[in-house]
């Protein structure tokens, strides 16, 4: 990987947290088969980077990370800090 690649710059600007977030990834199984389709494409095309908009609790990201040891998943989700997510997590026992 090039030292000054866009992915490297993104990693430097937004480093992985030193402490794991309290909410654990959740595996939702009602996606209509979309995860399986994307997982198959990851393997077939040797995908190395995915940008996921709307990560929620990370179930899809975990699935894609398990599909390939060479993949990087960049997750963007603006709901963190919104007042509803804590209540939702408590209600679902996440």
ABEGO torsion letter per residue (X at the ends): XBAABAAAAAAAABBBBABBBABBBBBBAAAGGAAAAAAAAAAAAGBABBBBBGAEAGAAAAAAAAABAABBBBBBBAABGBAAAAAAAAAAGX
